[in-house]
Amino acid sequence: MLRESYDIHVEAAGRMLQGAAGANLATPELNRLAHRWIRATVARFEYTYHAGGRERTRVYHAMSGREADEILGLPVSEASGQYVGIAASRRASIEAAAGSQLAVPEPGHRLDAEVKGFRTLERDLVEGKVPARGRLRIWISQPICSSCRAMASSFETSYVIDTTIFQWRRSVGPDDVSLFRKLDQHRRLGSSTLRAWRRAGSGVTGRTGCLP
């Protein structure tokens, strides 16, 4: 589940690299992105609501830290346009909604994956893209911090949305077979794929065979 959210970001970065063949991208920038994404928190927000007499779900995919085009210094005019093929879902981003009701992130937590997820869903609520009073389920690749807990509480209270958070245990010991361990292995494969795309200059290729 979180591997899918991670892959959406990696594949979008691959499209950015493909479209920036003449941007003279330096290896250190690509290595910086690969290194940061190995360590990044991954979050998946699934918001379920009723509209048109049917139950619907919109999925938000979040990755902590700066966005790929910012790290790479690529001239991508609209990064969200690189996130294709994700019907009924969105890349989560950091912009706050007008008149946001969410708690302000603590210093050092402004770019947390959870902040991006809550802010993006709030924008959709404020803009009328989805109705309030639905049900929100969140999966996070590591335990949630106090700053994001405060934001979750303010979100649930402000929009009357029942929110459930699933946190993965952060462990990468040699005998660990947890979901976090599997995601950690998958992220390392994704970082290698980013470097391979850049070296080959061949754009995005399927990653099904990389799934553990």
N, C-alpha and C positions, 0 to 999 in steps of 0.2 A: 504493500500500500504506500508506504513512504518512499519506497524505491521508485514507484511510478512518478511521484511528485519530484523526486530528485532528477529523474531522467528527463522530465519536461524542461527543466532548467538547463541541463547539459546539452540537449538537442537544440535548444534555442541559441545557446552560446556557439554551437557548431554552425548554425545558420549565419550568425554574426561574423564568424571567422570566414565563412565561404563568401559572404558579401563584402569582405574587407580585404580582398586579395591584394589590392594596391595600397593598403594603408601602412605598409612597412612596419608591421607588428613585430616588436622585439620579443625574443624568447623569455626574458625575465617577467614580462607582463603576463604571459600565458602561464608560466610556472607559478606566479603569484595567485592567479585565479584557481589553478588546480590545487594548490596547497590550501587555500582558504576554504574551498568547497569540500575538501576531505574532512575539515574540522567543523564545518558549518552545521547549525541546527536546521533540521528539515521539519516542516509542519504541514499538516493537511487538515483543512477545515471543510467539513461537509454540513451544509445548511439545508435542512429539509423543511418544506413549507407546502401549503395548499394554494393552488391557483387554477382557475378555470375548471374547478371540480375534480382536479387531479392532484396527487401528491408528487412533488417535484424536488429534486436535489441539485444544488449548485456546489461545485467543489472549488476550493481556493488552495493553490499550491504556493508555499512560502519557503524561502531560504534566507537565513540570517546573513547580515553583512551588506556591503555595497553591491549594487547590481553589476552583472557581468560586463556590460558595455562601459561602465565607469572604471572598473578595474583594468580592463584592456585598453581603455582610451580610444575606443573605436567610434567612428563618425556614424553612429546609428541614430537616425532622426526619431524613430519611434520603436523603442526596444520591445514593447508589447506586441508589435506586429510580427516578431520572430517566434512568438509562442503560438504556433498553429496546431490544428488537429486536436484541440481539447474542447470538444463540444460540451456545453453546460458546465464549463469550468473556467477559471481565470488564474492568471499569475497574480499573486498578492504583492502589493507595492506599498511604499511607506507614506504616501500622501494622506493627510488627514481630511476628513469630511468637514464641510463648512459647519461651524457651530458644534464641533465634535463633543460628545458627552463622555468620552472615554478618559480614564485616568491618564495623567501625563507620565510617560516612562521615566524611570529613574536614570540618573547619569550613567552612561555606558551601556544602556539597554535600548536606545532609540531605534537601532537597526535589528532588533530581535525578530526572529521569524514570526513569533506570536503577535508582535505589534503590527507587522505587515498584514497578517491574516485578519485581525480584528478591525484594523482601519479600512481595509478593502471591503470587507463585508458591511461595515458601517456606511461607507460611501454608497454602496448599492441600496441599502435600506433608506438612506436619506434621499437618494435620487429616485426612489420608487421602482427600482429594478426588481426587487424582491420584497415581499410583505414581512412585517414583523410578526412576533408571536409564533415563530416556528421552533425547530429543534436543531441545536448545533452540537456536533460531535467533532472533537479535535484530537488528532494524533500528533505527538511530539517526540522527536528522537532522543530527548533527554529530559530530566525532571524540570518542571517549570519553575522559574525564579519568582521572588516576591514581587518584583515590579510587574511581571506579566500576570501574576495572580490578581493584583489590584486592578489591572486593566480588564481581566476576565470578569471580575465582580462588578465593575462599573458597567460593562457591556450588558451583562445579564439583567442587572437592575434597570438600566435605561430603556432597554428594548423588550423586556419581558420575554426573554428567550431562554428556554431550558438548555443549559450548557453542560456537557460532559467532556472531561479531558482525560485522555489515555496517555500516560507517560511511560516511555521506555527506559529500562534500567541501563545506565551507562557503564558498560563493562566490555573490555576487549582482552580478557585473559586468554591463554592458550587453549583452555578447555571450555570456553564459553560458547554456547550454541544459541544465545538469545537473539531476538529480533534485531537488537542494536548491533550485535556482532555481525549479522548478515548484512545489515545496511552499511556498516563500516567497510566490509569487504567490497560491497558493490560500489561504494563511493570511490574507492581506490581504483577500481576498474574504470570508472567514469573519468577520473583524472587522467589516466593513461590514454583513454580514448580522445580526450581533448588535445593532448600533445600529438597524437598520431594524426588527427585531422589537420592540424596546423602544418606538420611536416609534409604530409602528402598533398595538401591543398585540394583535397577531394570532396570537401563538404561533409554533409551528414550522411551516415550510413546506419542501417538497422542495428539495434543493440540487443536484440532478443537473446542472442547467444551469450551475452555477458551476464545475464541474470543468474545469481547463484541458486 
